[in-house]
């Protein structure tokens, strides 16, 4: 009888662990730990005839961000009036921008400066 209780306890523990792992994967790990936080992912993909670029911005904090300014450099900026918690947007720099760094700021004191990342090219993929 004691063996069954131990096995049931282990089974419940495994179910709880699986539930936590699945819950975190569904939320994509964006559980807010700070009031004001932002994820910035600039991507630049050079093709043979043109360059594709985008900047993914996501509010990973627990409170809204206001007056978010995306500065692409070279005098090119874009303003987002409000970014709610969990909200993700994708913006693109002008095609004539040098696309070296992106700086993102907000009224809440956010300041992030990141270089564009360039994905690895694989044989058979577009632009490789």
N, C-alpha and C positions, 0 to 999 in steps of 0.2 A: 504493500500500500504506500509506503514512503517513497519507493522508487517512482511510482506514478506521479506523486506530488512534485518530485524533483523534475521529472520530464515535462510536466505541465508548466512549471515555472520557467524552465529553459525555453520551451516553445513560446510562451508569452513574451519573454525577453527578446527572442529573435524577431517576433512580429513587431514589437515596438521599435527595434533597431531598423528593420526594413521600412517601417512607416516614416521614421525620421529621414532616412536616406532618400526615399521617394519624394517626401515633402520638400526637402532642400533642392532636389534636382528639378522639381516642377517650378519652384520659385526662382530657379537659376541662381541660387546663392545670394539673392539680393534682399536679404532680411536686413532692414535698417538697424544699424548699430549707432548711428550718429544722427543728429537733427538735420545737419546740412552736409551733404556729400554728393559727389558727382563722378560718373565714369565717363572718360573721354577716350575715344578710339579713332585716331586719324589713320586712314588707309589710302595709299597711293599705288595704283596698279598701272604700270607702263605697258601699253599694247604697242603693236608695230606702227600704227598710224596715229594713235592718240593716247592720252593718259586719262584714266578714270580715277577720280578721287572722291572720297566721302569722309565725313566725320560723324561718328555715332556718339550721341550725347544722351546719358540716362541719369536721372535723379535717383540715386541710391540711398538718399537720406530719408528721414521720417517726416520732413516738413517741406512745403513748396519753396522753390527758388524763384526769385524775381529778378527781372532785368538781366538775364543771362546774355552776355556778349561773347560772340565767337569771333576772334580776331585771326584771320588767315595770314596776316602779314601784308606788307606792301600797301597798306591803307585800306584793305578789304575787310569789312566787318559785317556781321549779321547779328541782329538783336532778337531775342526770344523773351517776350514779356513775362511769361510764367511757365514754370516746369513743375508739374505736380509729382509727388512721390511715386516712383515706379515708372513714370512716363519716359519713353524713349523716342528720340527724333533722330533723323538722319538729314544732314545738310551737306551741301557741296560748295567748294570754293569756286570762284570764277575761273574759267579755263586759262586766262592769261596770268594767273597767280603763280609765283615760283614754287609754292607748296613745300616749304621747308619745315615750318613749325606752325602749330595752332595753339593759341592762348584762349582759355575760357575763364571768364570772371563772372561774378554775380554780386548783388547788393549784400548778400549774407557773408561776404569775405572769402568766397571761393576764388582761388587763383591756381590754374593748372596750365602748364606749358609743356607740350609734347611734340616730338618730331613725328612725321608721317612714317608709318611702318610700311614696308614693301613685302608682299607675300612671296613665298618661294615659288619659282616656276617649275612646273612638272611637264615632262614630255607629253604631247598630245593635248595639253590644255591651251585655251585661247590665249594668244599673246606670247607663247613660249617659243 
